[in-house]
Amino acid sequence: MHCNTLSLAAVALLASSVNAHGHVAKVIAGGQEYTGGIPHGAPSNAVGWAAGNQDNGFVEPASFGSPDIICHKSARPVSNAVTVAAGDVVTLKWDTWPESHHGPVTEYLAPVSGDFASINKGSLRWTKVAEKGYISGSNPGNWASDELIRDGFAWKFTVPRNLKAGNYVLRHEIIGLHSAGQQNGAQAYPQCINLKVTGSGSQALSGGGDFTKFYSASDPGILFNLYGQFSSYQIPGPAVQRI
């Protein structure tokens, strides 16, 4: 009985550790609150893509060249969208995030032609529009993810003021670096949210790319020792496009 009790306790501890990773549960914009993407199946009113990460898990570097890196494991689009004006703030509220999972936070946008539900994610072309990574210190230092935790698991993203009105997918991501000192140790947590951008902006996104080609397992921002001495960090992916 004692052995069984210990085994059950170990399983429970593992499950709680995995489930603690988190996901974007709510999205707030223009004074309205929306349901984000729920890993075990997005409800009918969700604006976040449904994904197959029922354990709140991650995409490993070995899968960075696969479609899973685009919007998470087996992600599929939903028909709903957040309505937000160019220049306004979108607040992405995670249900939780573990303190040990230090790392950068990034935002990408991809324009959508047609309705959201029929998106072919492989055809989306992504432009990085915001990023924040290493802030100060080392071993492990202070990171963008720490700011997210301090703000109640919330992250604020400002839609580019000059962005042309239209339909977009927002790709919001945290990369956990706590195991990134070893091969295939970094953990990517992409979250995709549909946006319907309004306003009088005139600048269209240009030069976007295929996300499956953005990251490599050997990138200096992917294979990175969080527990050593360092004074800089290179955020993975392309440069931010200012709009």
C-alpha positions as CSV (number, residue, x, y, z in Angstrom):
1,M,0.0,0.0,0.0
2,H,2.8,2.4,0.9
3,C,4.4,1.8,-2.5
4,N,1.1,2.4,-4.3
5,T,0.6,5.6,-2.4
6,L,4.1,6.9,-3.4
7,S,3.4,6.0,-7.0
8,L,0.1,7.8,-7.0
9,A,1.8,10.8,-5.4
10,A,4.5,10.8,-8.0
11,V,2.0,10.7,-10.8
12,A,-0.1,13.5,-9.3
13,L,3.1,15.6,-8.9
14,L,4.1,15.0,-12.5
15,A,0.6,15.9,-13.7
16,S,0.4,19.1,-11.7
17,S,3.9,20.1,-13.0
18,V,2.9,19.6,-16.6
19,N,-0.5,21.3,-16.3
20,A,1.2,24.3,-14.6
21,H,2.7,25.3,-18.0
22,G,-0.4,27.3,-18.9
23,H,-2.2,28.7,-21.9
24,V,-3.9,31.9,-22.9
25,A,-7.3,31.5,-21.2
26,K,-8.7,35.0,-21.8
27,V,-8.1,37.9,-24.2
28,I,-9.2,41.5,-23.4
29,A,-9.5,44.3,-25.9
30,G,-11.7,47.4,-26.2
31,G,-13.3,46.7,-22.8
32,Q,-14.5,43.3,-23.9
33,E,-13.3,39.9,-22.6
34,Y,-13.0,36.9,-24.9
35,T,-12.4,33.2,-24.3
36,G,-8.9,32.2,-25.4
37,G,-7.8,28.8,-26.7
38,I,-8.5,25.9,-24.3
39,P,-6.1,23.0,-24.8
40,H,-8.7,20.2,-24.5
41,G,-11.0,21.8,-27.1
42,A,-11.9,25.4,-27.7
43,P,-15.5,26.3,-26.8
44,S,-17.8,27.7,-29.5
45,N,-17.1,31.3,-28.5
46,A,-13.3,31.0,-28.4
47,V,-11.1,33.4,-30.3
48,G,-8.0,31.3,-29.6
49,W,-7.1,28.4,-31.8
50,A,-7.9,24.9,-30.6
51,A,-4.8,22.7,-30.2
52,G,-3.9,19.2,-29.2
53,N,-1.8,20.2,-26.2
54,Q,-4.2,18.8,-23.6
55,D,-1.3,18.6,-21.1
56,N,-0.5,22.3,-21.5
57,G,2.7,21.0,-23.1
58,F,5.2,22.5,-25.5
59,V,6.7,22.2,-28.9
60,E,10.3,20.9,-28.7
61,P,13.1,22.0,-31.0
62,A,13.0,18.7,-32.9
63,S,9.6,19.8,-34.1
64,F,10.4,23.4,-35.0
65,G,10.3,22.5,-38.7
66,S,6.9,21.0,-38.5
67,P,3.4,22.7,-38.6
68,D,3.2,22.3,-34.8
69,I,5.4,25.3,-34.3
70,I,3.0,27.6,-36.1
71,C,0.1,27.7,-33.5
72,H,0.9,24.7,-31.3
73,K,0.3,20.9,-31.6
74,S,-2.3,20.0,-34.2
75,A,-3.7,23.5,-33.9
76,R,-6.8,24.4,-35.9
77,P,-8.5,27.8,-36.5
78,V,-11.7,28.9,-35.0
79,S,-14.3,31.3,-36.6
80,N,-14.5,34.0,-33.9
81,A,-12.2,37.0,-33.6
82,V,-11.2,39.8,-31.3
83,T,-12.3,43.2,-32.7
84,V,-9.6,45.8,-31.9
85,A,-8.6,49.1,-33.4
86,A,-5.1,49.6,-34.7
87,G,-3.0,51.3,-31.9
88,D,-5.1,49.7,-29.1
89,V,-3.9,47.2,-26.6
90,V,-4.7,43.5,-26.5
91,T,-4.3,41.9,-23.1
92,L,-3.4,38.2,-23.2
93,K,-4.2,36.5,-19.9
94,W,-2.6,33.2,-19.2
95,D,-4.2,30.9,-16.7
96,T,-0.8,30.4,-15.0
97,W,2.9,30.3,-15.8
98,P,5.7,28.7,-13.7
99,E,8.3,31.0,-12.3
100,S,11.1,28.6,-13.3
101,H,10.2,28.8,-17.0
102,H,12.2,32.0,-17.7
103,G,12.3,33.2,-21.3
104,P,11.3,35.7,-24.1
105,V,7.8,36.7,-25.1
106,T,7.2,37.5,-28.8
107,E,4.3,38.5,-31.1
108,Y,3.9,37.8,-34.8
109,L,1.0,38.8,-37.1
110,A,-0.1,37.1,-40.3
111,P,-2.7,38.6,-42.6
112,V,-5.8,36.5,-43.5
113,S,-7.7,36.6,-46.8
114,G,-11.1,35.2,-46.4
115,D,-12.8,33.9,-43.2
116,F,-10.9,32.6,-40.2
117,A,-12.4,29.1,-40.0
118,S,-11.0,28.1,-43.4
119,I,-7.4,29.2,-42.8
120,N,-4.7,27.0,-44.1
121,K,-2.1,27.6,-41.4
122,G,0.8,26.4,-43.6
123,S,0.0,29.2,-46.1
124,L,0.2,32.0,-43.4
125,R,3.1,34.4,-43.7
126,W,4.3,35.8,-40.4
127,T,5.9,39.1,-39.5
128,K,7.4,39.7,-36.0
129,V,5.9,42.9,-34.6
130,A,7.0,42.8,-31.0
131,E,9.5,41.0,-28.7
132,K,11.0,41.2,-25.2
133,G,13.5,38.8,-23.8
134,Y,16.4,39.2,-21.4
135,I,16.2,42.2,-19.1
136,S,19.0,41.9,-16.5
137,G,21.2,39.7,-14.3
138,S,22.0,36.1,-14.9
139,N,21.8,32.6,-13.5
140,P,18.9,32.8,-14.3
141,G,18.4,36.6,-14.5
142,N,15.2,38.6,-15.1
143,W,13.2,37.9,-18.2
144,A,10.0,39.0,-20.0
145,S,8.2,35.9,-18.6
146,D,8.9,37.3,-15.1
147,E,7.1,40.5,-16.0
148,L,4.2,38.5,-17.2
149,I,4.0,36.7,-13.9
150,R,4.3,39.9,-11.9
151,D,1.4,41.4,-14.0
152,G,-0.9,38.6,-12.9
153,F,0.0,36.2,-15.8
154,A,-1.1,39.0,-18.3
155,W,0.8,40.4,-21.3
156,K,-0.1,43.5,-23.1
157,F,0.4,43.8,-26.8
158,T,-0.2,47.0,-28.7
159,V,-1.6,46.5,-32.2
160,P,0.7,48.6,-34.6
161,R,-0.9,52.0,-35.0
162,N,-0.5,52.2,-38.8
163,L,-1.6,48.6,-39.5
164,K,-4.1,48.3,-42.3
165,A,-7.6,47.2,-41.3
166,G,-8.4,43.6,-41.9
167,N,-8.2,40.1,-40.6
168,Y,-5.1,38.8,-38.9
169,V,-3.8,35.9,-36.8
170,L,-1.8,37.0,-33.8
171,R,0.9,34.5,-32.7
172,H,1.9,35.1,-29.1
173,E,4.6,32.9,-27.7
174,I,6.7,32.3,-24.6
175,I,9.9,30.2,-24.9
176,G,10.9,28.4,-21.7
177,L,14.7,28.3,-21.4
178,H,14.9,26.4,-18.1
179,S,16.2,23.2,-19.9
180,A,17.6,25.0,-23.0
181,G,21.2,24.3,-22.0
182,Q,20.9,20.8,-23.5
183,Q,20.0,19.7,-27.0
184,N,16.2,19.7,-27.6
185,G,15.6,21.3,-24.2
186,A,14.0,24.6,-25.1
187,Q,10.2,24.7,-24.8
188,A,8.0,26.8,-27.2
189,Y,4.5,27.7,-26.2
190,P,2.8,29.3,-29.2
191,Q,-0.7,30.6,-28.9
192,C,-2.7,31.9,-31.9
193,I,-5.6,34.4,-31.6
194,N,-7.8,35.7,-34.4
195,L,-7.9,39.5,-34.7
196,K,-10.3,41.7,-36.7
197,V,-8.4,45.0,-36.9
198,T,-10.3,48.2,-37.5
199,G,-9.1,51.8,-38.1
200,S,-7.6,54.0,-40.8
201,G,-4.1,52.5,-41.0
202,S,-2.7,52.1,-44.4
203,Q,0.4,49.9,-43.9
204,A,0.1,46.3,-45.0
205,L,2.5,43.7,-43.6
206,S,5.3,42.8,-46.1
207,G,8.1,40.3,-46.2
208,G,6.5,37.8,-43.9
209,G,7.8,34.2,-43.8
210,D,6.9,30.6,-43.3
211,F,7.2,30.0,-39.5
212,T,8.5,26.5,-39.9
213,K,11.7,28.1,-41.2
214,F,12.2,30.7,-38.5
215,Y,13.7,28.6,-35.7
216,S,16.6,26.1,-35.6
217,A,17.5,23.7,-32.7
218,S,21.0,25.2,-32.8
219,D,20.0,28.9,-32.7
220,P,21.9,30.7,-29.9
221,G,18.5,31.7,-28.4
222,I,17.3,28.1,-28.4
223,L,20.4,26.3,-27.2
224,F,21.1,28.5,-24.2
225,N,22.4,27.9,-20.7
226,L,20.1,29.9,-18.4
227,Y,22.2,28.9,-15.3
228,G,25.5,30.4,-16.3
229,Q,26.9,33.9,-16.4
230,F,25.7,36.0,-19.4
231,S,24.9,39.6,-20.2
232,S,22.9,39.3,-23.4
233,Y,20.5,37.0,-25.2
234,Q,19.5,36.7,-28.9
235,I,15.8,36.3,-29.3
236,P,15.0,33.6,-31.9
237,G,13.3,34.4,-35.2
238,P,13.5,37.4,-37.6
239,A,13.9,41.0,-36.7
240,V,10.9,43.1,-35.5
241,Q,9.2,45.0,-38.3
242,R,8.3,48.5,-37.2
243,I,4.9,49.6,-38.4
